[in-house]
Amino acid sequence: MPLVKNTEVVSDRYIRILDDAPIPASGAVLVPAERFLADAAEFAARNAETGVIWPNNQDIDKLAPHLDKLALVALVFPKYQDGRAYSQARILRERHGYRGELRATGAVLRDQFVFMLRAGFDSFEVKKDADARAFGSVSKRYSVFYQPTGDGRLTAFRKRLQVSAAPGRELHSASR
């Protein structure tokens, strides 16, 4: 399955660990949520990167105490009509200040790339090579947005305020 990060197809350096598999002493690992929560102390003691696969039916706030120890959070889209992972992503970025890698996994479709980027995702597991190749052009399709989100881009309103407050521009009163 292709992994897209920074508009490029990259190899996944994380090894997926099953629920009952031993935890390797080194190397980046990606573990299911239940396994991570059950062995959180063991994962925290590792000297290698740890990631968690977090399902969209779990409360994302349960993950908050562990975020400083996680290099990757993979949020699951079980089907394209289910958008709970968008909310989880925004909560992680905006409420909890998570700055690690945020990966979209599951039913990740080309039509949703822009929305996922806006919610704070920065890597994407896609099913089709064609979707991976199209990511760069799709992600650059829009340059201005009205809604504020977790990606840090200024909204159209904020951009207008910056332009109107720029040095050398006079602000005119409506009463003139």
Stockholm file with secondary structure:
# STOCKHOLM 1.0

chainA/1-176         MPLVKNTEVVSDRYIRILDDAPIPASGAVLVPAERFLADAAEFAARNAETGVIWPNNQDIDKLAPHLDKLALVALVFPKYQDGRAYSQARILRERHGYRGELRATGAVLRDQFVFMLRAGFDSFEVKKDADARAFGSVSKRYSVFYQPTGDGRLTAFRKRLQVSAAPGRELHSASR
#=GR chainA/1-176 SS CCEEETTEEECCCCEECCTTSCCCSSSCEEEEHHHHHHTHHHHHHCSSCEEEEECTTSCGGGGGGGGGGCSEEEEEESSTTCCHHHHHHHIIIIISCCCSEEEEEESCCGGGHHHHHHHTCCEEECSCHHHHHHHHHHHTSCCCBSSCCTTCCCBHHHHHHHHHTSTTCCCCCTTC
#=GC SS_cons         CCEEETTEEECCCCEECCTTSCCCSSSCEEEEHHHHHHTHHHHHHCSSCEEEEECTTSCGGGGGGGGGGCSEEEEEESSTTCCHHHHHHHIIIIISCCCSEEEEEESCCGGGHHHHHHHTCCEEECSCHHHHHHHHHHHTSCCCBSSCCTTCCCBHHHHHHHHHTSTTCCCCCTTC
//
